Amino acid sequence: MNDENIYKKIGSLLAASKNTVVVTGAGISTEAGIPDFRGEKGIYRTLGEDKVMNLINIDAFRRRTEEFYEFYRNYFMLPNVKPSRAHYLLAEMEKQGIIKAIVTQNIDNLHQKAGSKRVIPVHGNADNFICTKIGCPTMVDGDYVRNSSELVPKCPQCGSILKPDVVLFGEPIQNHRLARDTILNAQLLVVIGSSLTVYPLAGFVGEYCASSEKCIIINKGPTALDHKATVKLDTDSTGKALEEILKYI
């Protein structure tokens, strides 16, 4: 099947669905200039997976907080990154009622910046910071932390250490039940920019595919569930692919 026929097939599936859920991974944000952590230019390759996992974990945050924050500030705080064309198109598709929700592995907040309203982030938001004191509800944004004179930012209300609102290694994912239920209740599932190797989200998609014949995968390169997909589109540009697909809805 050539690309045009694939676009038509995906368009017809989207048009027929009353409850389409999109799952996104790092691939959608590489088009915005954010390297895939596990890609050729990602920090797993450039710094080494052992070093990254040794620093971006909950134990390092608690016991080596200064070292943790030095690394986090250098590699995870991205104030000038703007959403890609694909992010904006998904937001527009939500406005039009074509899709109902986005479940994302990404921590870059680009779906929200693009205007998507129902976004379920399972790994958190790298630009939000929460107070570590039990009972203190304070949350601040990245600008507060960037403007702080201290390497380790403190809560403006109680002075306790702030933690990035992201899932570190050793922590459970956020919105576990909501993400799983949203995926399993979809009439049509569209996976964009994920190789489907990171669990438990990949497991949720696998559960869905085991009981449904309506799963679209749009990704550069193979994924772990290509054999389960109704349609697989291999593309270097998610934005361009979505533009073409929208012509057939």
Secondary structure by P-SEA (a helix, b strand, c coil): ccaaaaaaaaaaaaaaccbbbbbbccccccccccccccccccccccccaaaaaacccccccccaaaaaaaaaaaccccccccccaaaaaaaaaaaacccccccccccccccccccccccccccccccbbbbccccccccccaaaaaaccccbbbbcccccccccccccccccccaaaaaaaaaaaccbbbbccccccccaaaaaaaaaaacccbbbbbcccccccccccccccccccaaaaaaaaaaac
